[in-house]
Amino acid sequence: MSTNHSVETVAKLLNITARRVQQLACDGIIPKPEDGKYHLLSCFTGYIKYLQSRNYNKENSDERELRSKLLRAQLIKAQMDIKKETKELWFRSEAEAAWSNMILAFRSRMLSVPYRAACRVTGLKDQHEVQEIIRELISEGLDELSSYDLKIESVKENIMEISIDNEEQKQ
């Protein structure tokens, strides 16, 4: 039995086209034909090695992609941790508490305007003077709001106080 076969026979046994067999031979994946005939065992060996290396490279590429995603996620987490440490990034509860504190302080300031104004405008008859005093008190409140410093430390203390108060109320 001869071990050299035609391109059609090799193509049929490898389950590819005759043209693909010729391309694989040109690429050096399988040996080139001798006198128009291909050595069957060498063609099988070369084609199997080619398929294995393609599969290996595909697995490596999937693994590389997973590693890349993992490294990217670890980098993002590390950046977030750094921002948390430098107070550039807050937890949602901390931010909500800070804003709540600011709004409560402003509300308190604005609710005190009528009482503070009443003391200062008593006895005044000029409407412009009364308006100026009220405008001044409102401006003070707005200035306080615009210069309000959202501090995470004070927010954490308030959160702790609130949670302690809630625990005491439960008991």
Secondary structure, DSSP 8 states (H G I E B T S, - for coil): --SEE-HHHHHHHHTS-HHHHHHHHHTTSS---BTTBEEHHHHHHHHHHHHHHHHHHHHHHHHHHHHHHHHHHHHHHHHHHHHHHTTSS--HHHHHHHHHHHHHHHHHHHHTHHHHHHHHHTT---HHHHHHHHHHHHHHHHHHHHT----HHHHHHHHHHHHHHHHHHH-
